[in-house]
Amino acid sequence: MIVTIALLAFATKAFASDDVKIPPEVTPSMRAACESDVRRLCISSNSTVETVRQCVMSKFLKLGRRCQYEIASAGFAP
């Protein structure tokens, strides 16, 4: 799960900044399913990749079902 969370964190940073590219492990379906949840629950003005990763791990059960499903389908469920 740590890998996927880190990738989601990178992906989330990529949404905010075009300087960071989304890793290939973050599929379009994972991005579509998780972007709004990660932004809503885990992104603030001082977020870092590490804080976003920790947040997503700690709030996995608060993520939407689609996002949970995508993370679990990738083999990274807690």
C-alpha positions as CSV (number, residue, x, y, z in Angstrom):
1,M,0.0,0.0,0.0
2,I,2.9,2.4,0.7
3,V,3.9,2.4,-2.9
4,T,0.4,3.2,-4.1
5,I,0.0,5.9,-1.5
6,A,3.3,7.5,-2.5
7,L,2.2,7.4,-6.1
8,L,-1.1,9.0,-5.3
9,A,0.7,11.6,-3.4
10,F,2.9,12.3,-6.4
11,A,-0.1,12.3,-8.6
12,T,-1.9,14.8,-6.3
13,K,1.2,17.0,-6.4
14,A,1.1,16.7,-10.2
15,F,-2.4,18.0,-10.3
16,A,-1.3,21.1,-8.4
17,S,2.0,21.5,-10.4
18,D,2.8,20.6,-13.9
19,D,6.4,20.1,-12.9
20,V,5.7,16.7,-11.4
21,K,4.7,13.9,-13.8
22,I,2.3,11.2,-12.7
23,P,4.0,7.8,-12.4
24,P,2.7,5.1,-14.7
25,E,1.5,3.0,-11.7
26,V,-1.2,5.6,-11.1
27,T,-3.7,4.4,-13.6
28,P,-6.3,6.8,-15.1
29,S,-9.0,4.9,-13.2
30,M,-7.1,5.3,-9.9
31,R,-6.6,8.9,-10.6
32,A,-10.2,9.4,-11.4
33,A,-11.4,7.5,-8.4
34,C,-9.0,9.0,-5.8
35,E,-8.2,12.6,-6.9
36,S,-11.1,14.3,-5.2
37,D,-10.8,12.2,-2.0
38,V,-7.1,12.8,-1.7
39,R,-7.6,16.6,-2.3
40,R,-10.5,16.8,0.2
41,L,-8.9,14.8,3.0
42,C,-5.2,15.2,2.6
43,I,-4.1,18.3,0.7
44,S,-3.3,21.6,2.4
45,S,-1.1,24.5,1.5
46,N,1.9,23.0,3.2
47,S,1.4,19.3,2.1
48,T,4.4,17.2,1.2
49,V,4.5,13.9,-0.5
50,E,5.2,12.2,2.9
51,T,2.3,14.0,4.7
52,V,-0.1,13.1,1.9
53,R,1.0,9.5,1.9
54,Q,0.6,9.3,5.7
55,C,-2.8,10.9,5.5
56,V,-4.1,8.6,2.8
57,M,-2.9,5.6,4.8
58,S,-4.5,6.8,8.0
59,K,-7.8,7.8,6.3
60,F,-8.1,4.8,3.9
61,L,-11.6,3.9,5.3
62,K,-12.7,7.5,4.7
63,L,-11.8,7.4,1.0
64,G,-14.7,6.8,-1.4
65,R,-15.5,3.2,-2.3
66,R,-14.2,3.7,-5.8
67,C,-10.9,4.9,-4.5
68,Q,-10.6,2.1,-2.0
69,Y,-11.5,-0.4,-4.7
70,E,-8.8,0.9,-7.1
71,I,-6.2,0.8,-4.3
72,A,-7.2,-2.7,-3.3
73,S,-7.4,-3.9,-6.9
74,A,-3.8,-2.7,-7.3
75,G,-2.9,-5.0,-4.4
76,F,-2.2,-2.2,-1.9
77,A,-5.1,-2.3,0.5
78,P,-4.2,-2.1,4.2
